[in-house]
C-alpha cells in the first residue's frame, strides 16, 4: 500500500474527503519526523514505537573489489512493533 492508497482508506473509514485525509496523514508524518529529529521517540499504543538510533562508525567491505571501506557514524530510525500489531500479523 502506498501513501495515496492509505489516504484513500482513511478517507473512506472516517467520512473525510481524500484531500482532508491526505492533509491529516501528512501532518501526522511531519510530527513523527520532527519528534525523531528532536531525538524523542513516538509511541502509538497498540501499534508500535518509532525511535532514533545511533550507528557507530565501522569498517565495511566493497563487494566489487573486496577493499575495506570506512563507514561513517550515522543516525537511523528504528521501529519496534507493539503487541497488538505483532498479534495481528501472526
N, C-alpha and C positions, 0 to 999 in steps of 0.2 A: 504494500500500500504506500502510495506517495502522498505528499503533503496536500495536493488538491483533492485527492480522494478522501483523506482524513477530514478535511474541512467540510466536504460534502456530507460525510457521515455524521459529523457533529451538527450540521445544519438540519439534517433530517430528524435527528433524535431530540433536538432542543427547540424546534419551531423557530429557528433563526434563518435569515437569508444566508445564502452561501457567502456573500460579502461580509456579513456580520460574523459568521463563524470563522472565516479566514482571518479577520482582524483579531478575534479572540485568540485564535491559535498563534498568530504572530506575536501578540502581546505576551502570551504565556512563554513562548520560546525565547523572546527577548529578556524576560525576567529571569528565566533559568540561566541564560548566558551571562547576564550581568551579575547574578549571585555567584556563579562559578568564577567569574573574573575577580570578584572580591574575596575569593577563597572560602566562601560559605558553601555548605552542602545544601541540597534541595531534597527534602523528603516528601514524597506523596504517599501517604499512609495506604497500605494495601497494594501499591504499585511498585515502589522502589525508591532508591536514593541515588541521586547524581552527586558526585564529588570530584574535586580536583586532586590529582595525584602527581607527585614529582617523580620523574625518571632521572636517575643519576647518569653521569657520563659513563660510557662503556666502549669497549673495543668490539667492532663487528668485523665482518669479512666480506669483501667484494666478491659476489658469486661468479663474475666473469673471469677475474684474474686471480682470485684467492689471496690477494693482498689484504693485510689488516687495515681497517679504516676506523678512525676515531669518530664516535658518535657523541655529539654534544648533549648536555643535560637539557631536559625539556619538561614541560608540564603537559598533562593529558587529562582527559575526562574519563572517569570510571562510573559504571552503573552497577548497583547491587540490587537485584530484584527482590521485592517483598514476598512474603509467604503466599499471599493471595494470587499473585502473578505466577509464582512457581507452581502452585497447585493447579491453576487453570491451564498451564502449558503441559503439565504431566498428566 
